[in-house]
Amino acid sequence: MPEEPVAPETTDWTDQVTDLIVDSVDKVRDRATGPILEYSRISVHALVALILLTPVGILMLIGTIRLLTWAVGEAWIAYTILGTIFVLIGAFLWSKRSKLPL
């Protein structure tokens, strides 16, 4: 004789309790470690970007100085032009800084 299928209400209570405990532990773990894992991923990506972009910026600055020196003929004029540009950028950024409340 074939066995009759078990109704969903009569399933083993131990399976239900185990599933409830596992689900609760998963929710707590996701809430506790989820943000930490996200921040660690962001910090690792930022560090890799910084490591890769620093040499690129330095090489671009060297290329700009060489190009300006070739264009104007004198190195001191190229340095003066770049220095003026950097001072203007710095003054603009300084004017946009946030004021500290006293």
Secondary structure as GFF3:
##gff-version 3
##sequence-region A 1 102
A	DSSP	three_ten_helix	8	10	.	.	.	ID=ss1
A	DSSP	alpha_helix	13	72	.	.	.	ID=ss2
A	DSSP	alpha_helix	75	95	.	.	.	ID=ss3
###
